[in-house]
Structures are given as C-alpha cells and as structure tokens.
Amino acid sequence: MNRRAQYEARQKRRALIIASASTVFIVLALVVLVPLAPGWVAVQKSFFSWDIFVRSLPKMLDAFTLNIAIFLWSAPLVAFVGLLIALARSVTAPALFPLRVFGAGFVDIFRGLPVVLVIYLIGFGIPGLGLPRPWNSPYIWGTVALVLTYSAYVAEILRSGIESVHQSQRSAALSLGLSERDVMRYIVLPQAIRRVVPANMNMLIALQKDVALLSFIGPVEVLRQAGIYKSLFANFTPYVVAAVIFLTFTIPATRYADYLMNKQRNERS
C-alpha cells in the first residue's frame, strides 16, 4: 500500500470516528435534555401514547393502502404526461413552435402553483360543474391535480436529460440516415432517461408523500384517518402513527435514490 492510500485510509477512519462520536453525543443530549423540558410530560401524553398508538395502527395501515393505490395509478400517468411535455419543449421544427409554447406554459403554471392549491382548484372546481357519478369523484380529480403538478417537474427533469445528450450523437445518427423521430427514440431518449433516474426517484418519493394532500378534498387516506382518530381520542398520537408509516416507506426509497445517484456519480468519475 502506497503512502497516498495509507493517508486516505487514515482520513476515512478519522472521519468515521468523528461522525460516530458526534452522532452519539447528539442522541444522548436529546435523550437527556428533552425529558427535562417543563412541558415534556404533557407532550409525551399528547403525542406518544402507546395505548392509542396500538389502537389506531391497524386502521391507519388500512387507510395507507389507499395512499399506495393512488400513488400506483398516478406515477405512470406522471411519467407519461411528463415525457410528452418534455418532448413538446424539445421540438425544434418551426411548424411545431406552438407545442413548445404550450409545454413552456404548462411547466410555468404548474411549477408556479403550490400542490395543495391545484388540488383545491381542481378537486372542488370541476366536481362543482355538476358532473354525474363517477366523474365528480375526488379520487379522479385529486389524481388529475397530482398528475398535472408533478408532470411539470418531471418534464423539466427529462428535458435536462435530453439536452445533456451531446449534439454530436444526434448529428452522427442523422448522417447514418435516421429520421429526427428515430434519433429521439433510439439515441437520445434511452440515454436521457437513464441519466435522470435518480432525480425522478426523488420526485416519486415526493409524490408518494403528497398523496396525503388529497385528504383535503375527501378521500379517507392515512392523513384523514389520523385526523379522525385525533378527534376521537382527543390526542395527537395518530399523527405520529401516520409519520411512522410514511417514514417506513420513504426512508428505504430515499436511500435507494441516494444509492443510484452515487452510482451514477462514480460511473462518470
């Protein structure tokens, strides 16, 4: 082992020791200091009741299956619409300029509005037109609100991936006789989509969390169920239960997204 490798190994060990020591110190400080706060007993009773946690957990898990269902049918729609918008923003033909304008307007509008505001406007506005069942369902229009909002973000991520493919590859493909459509389909998109997978993983995690916002327009998913139990038990522990359920699913997904980003970074270096 050369001197540089030895030096790097020592630096890694030192960093690991410092990180471990600081983590242990912070955890011990929280464990010792938080219970000393004057209102800790009241907070513990209101937010960390084990009896209420156990009683509300089964029903909360049932409600969370609705979150998962909405996420599962929303995610493919977000990917599809986001790809269409990204392609619309990437067209260069003068005749298709209106598509570029539409794509830019779509992104500007739905990235500029808070998700919850879009949910309110669409979730209450469109059913207010007096549509017959099932077309006045909050599940339908809540999903539409999520898809429109997240498609704008995904479209920009995909567009950045499309633009990251060097122009020389497009030129080489065109010189071989491929059409513009085939160049985009077989050359550009496969590379672009692969490059933006980590970023889109983060968007999927955010989408999974924001499904809870649909509770504002009716669906009894996990957040709405937590509110029901909060009123029933006069206690905030059900919200802690909801937080634990979300973290159980989002932390592994977040770690996987970080793994993909690190892997991609290492491949480029």
C-alpha positions in Angstrom: 0.0 0.0 0.0 1.5 3.3 -1.0 1.6 6.4 1.1 -1.4 8.1 -0.5 -3.6 5.0 0.0 -2.5 4.9 3.7 -3.2 8.6 4.1 -6.7 8.2 2.6 -7.4 5.2 4.8 -6.4 7.2 7.9 -8.6 10.1 6.8 -11.6 7.8 6.3 -11.1 6.2 9.8 -10.8 9.7 11.3 -13.9 11.0 9.6 -15.8 7.8 10.7 -14.8 8.2 14.3 -15.7 11.9 14.4 -19.1 11.3 12.7 -19.9 8.4 15.1 -18.8 10.4 18.2 -20.9 13.5 17.2 -23.9 11.3 16.4 -23.7 9.6 19.8 -23.3 13.0 21.5 -26.4 14.5 19.8 -28.5 11.4 20.6 -27.5 11.4 24.2 -28.1 15.1 24.5 -31.7 14.7 23.1 -32.4 11.7 25.4 -31.2 13.5 28.5 -32.3 17.1 27.8 -35.7 16.7 26.2 -37.3 15.0 29.2 -36.1 17.9 31.4 -38.2 20.4 29.5 -41.1 21.7 31.6 -43.8 20.6 29.2 -42.4 17.2 28.3 -44.9 15.2 30.4 -47.8 16.9 28.6 -46.2 16.5 25.2 -45.5 12.8 25.9 -49.1 12.2 26.9 -50.5 14.1 23.8 -48.1 12.7 21.1 -46.6 9.5 22.4 -49.4 7.5 24.0 -48.5 3.8 23.4 -52.1 2.6 24.0 -53.5 5.0 21.4 -50.6 4.1 19.0 -51.5 0.4 19.2 -55.3 1.0 18.9 -55.0 3.3 15.8 -52.2 1.5 13.9 -54.3 -1.3 12.2 -56.9 1.2 10.8 -54.2 3.6 9.8 -52.4 0.9 7.9 -55.7 0.1 6.1 -56.0 3.7 5.2 -52.5 3.8 3.9 -53.3 1.2 1.3 -55.4 4.0 -0.4 -52.3 6.2 -0.4 -50.4 3.4 -2.1 -53.2 2.8 -4.6 -53.4 6.5 -5.6 -49.7 6.6 -5.9 -49.5 3.5 -8.1 -52.0 4.8 -10.6 -50.7 8.3 -10.5 -47.0 7.6 -11.1 -47.3 6.0 -14.6 -49.5 8.9 -15.6 -47.0 11.4 -14.3 -44.2 9.7 -16.3 -46.3 9.6 -19.5 -47.5 13.2 -19.4 -44.1 14.5 -18.2 -42.4 12.8 -21.2 -44.9 14.3 -23.6 -44.3 17.8 -22.2 -40.6 17.3 -22.3 -40.8 16.2 -25.9 -43.0 19.2 -26.7 -40.5 21.5 -25.2 -37.7 19.9 -27.1 -39.1 20.2 -30.6 -37.1 22.4 -33.0 -39.3 22.4 -36.2 -40.8 25.9 -36.8 -44.2 24.3 -37.6 -44.3 22.8 -34.1 -43.5 26.1 -32.3 -47.0 26.2 -30.7 -46.1 22.9 -29.0 -43.0 24.5 -27.4 -45.2 27.4 -26.2 -47.7 25.0 -24.8 -45.0 23.0 -23.0 -43.4 26.1 -21.6 -46.7 27.5 -20.4 -47.7 24.2 -18.8 -44.4 24.0 -16.9 -44.5 27.6 -15.8 -48.1 27.3 -14.5 -47.9 24.0 -12.6 -44.5 24.6 -11.2 -45.5 28.0 -10.1 -48.6 26.8 -8.1 -48.5 25.0 -4.7 -49.6 21.4 -5.0 -52.4 22.0 -2.4 -53.8 24.9 -4.3 -54.0 22.9 -7.5 -55.8 20.2 -5.6 -58.3 22.6 -4.2 -58.9 24.3 -7.5 -59.4 21.1 -9.5 -60.8 18.9 -6.7 -63.6 21.3 -5.8 -63.9 23.3 -9.0 -64.5 20.6 -11.6 -67.0 18.5 -9.5 -68.8 21.8 -8.9 -69.8 21.7 -12.6 -72.4 19.2 -11.6 -70.9 16.2 -13.3 -72.7 12.8 -12.8 -71.1 10.0 -10.9 -68.4 8.7 -11.1 -67.0 11.8 -12.9 -67.4 14.0 -9.8 -65.2 11.7 -7.7 -62.4 13.3 -5.6 -60.3 10.3 -6.4 -60.3 11.2 -10.1 -59.8 14.9 -9.9 -57.4 14.7 -7.0 -55.3 12.3 -9.2 -55.6 14.8 -12.1 -54.2 17.6 -9.8 -51.3 15.5 -8.7 -50.5 14.3 -12.3 -50.6 17.9 -13.7 -48.4 19.3 -11.0 -45.8 16.5 -10.9 -45.7 16.2 -14.7 -44.4 19.7 -14.9 -41.4 18.9 -12.6 -40.8 15.5 -14.3 -40.9 17.2 -17.7 -38.1 19.6 -16.7 -36.0 16.8 -15.4 -36.5 14.8 -18.6 -35.7 17.8 -20.7 -32.5 18.3 -18.8 -31.6 14.7 -19.6 -32.5 15.2 -23.3 -30.3 18.3 -23.5 -27.4 16.5 -21.8 -27.0 14.2 -24.8 -24.3 15.7 -26.9 -25.3 17.2 -30.3 -22.6 15.1 -32.0 -24.6 11.9 -31.3 -27.6 13.4 -32.9 -25.6 14.5 -35.9 -23.9 11.1 -36.2 -27.3 9.3 -36.1 -28.7 11.7 -38.8 -25.7 11.1 -41.0 -26.5 7.4 -40.9 -29.9 8.0 -42.3 -32.1 8.0 -39.2 -35.0 10.4 -39.1 -35.4 13.0 -36.3 -38.1 10.9 -34.7 -35.8 7.8 -34.7 -32.9 9.8 -33.3 -35.0 10.9 -30.4 -36.5 7.4 -29.9 -33.4 5.2 -30.2 -30.5 7.5 -29.4 -31.5 10.4 -27.2 -34.3 9.1 -25.0 -32.6 5.9 -23.8 -29.6 7.9 -22.6 -31.6 10.8 -21.2 -34.0 8.6 -19.2 -31.1 6.6 -17.7 -29.3 9.8 -16.7 -32.3 11.2 -14.8 -33.5 8.1 -13.0 -32.1 9.3 -9.6 -33.7 12.7 -9.9 -37.0 11.1 -10.9 -36.8 8.7 -7.9 -36.8 11.7 -5.6 -39.9 13.0 -7.4 -41.6 9.7 -6.9 -40.9 9.9 -3.2 -42.3 13.4 -3.1 -45.4 12.2 -5.0 -46.0 9.4 -2.5 -46.0 11.9 0.3 -48.2 14.5 -1.4 -50.9 11.9 -2.0 -51.8 12.7 1.6 -52.9 16.2 0.5 -55.9 14.6 -1.2 -57.4 14.3 2.2 -58.4 18.0 1.9 -61.0 17.1 -0.8 -62.4 13.9 0.7 -60.6 10.6 0.3 -60.1 8.9 3.7 -56.4 8.1 3.3 -53.9 7.9 6.2 -53.8 11.6 7.0 -57.6 11.9 7.0 -57.8 8.8 9.2 -55.2 10.3 11.6 -57.4 13.4 11.9 -60.5 11.2 12.6 -58.6 9.4 15.4 -57.2 12.6 16.7 -60.7 13.9 17.2 -61.9 10.6 18.6 -59.2 10.2 21.2 -58.5 13.9 21.8 -54.9 13.1 21.2 -52.2 13.7 18.6 -50.6 10.3 18.7 -52.4 9.2 15.5 -50.4 11.8 13.6 -47.2 10.3 15.0 -48.5 6.9 13.7 -49.0 8.4 10.3 -45.5 9.8 10.4 -44.0 6.4 11.3 -45.9 4.7 8.5 -44.7 7.3 5.9 -41.1 7.0 7.1 -41.2 3.2 6.9 -41.8 3.5 3.2 -40.0 6.7 2.3 -36.6 6.2 4.0 -35.8 3.0 2.1 -36.8 4.7 -1.2 -34.7 7.7 -0.3 -31.7 5.6 0.5 -32.2 3.8 -2.9 -32.3 7.1 -4.7 -29.1 8.2 -3.0 -27.5 4.9 -4.0 -28.5 5.5 -7.6 -27.1 9.0 -7.5 -23.8 7.8 -6.0 -23.5 5.0 -8.5 -24.1 7.4 -11.4 -21.6 9.8 -10.0 -19.0 7.1 -9.7 -19.6 5.9 -13.3 -18.9 9.4 -14.5 -15.7 9.9 -12.5 
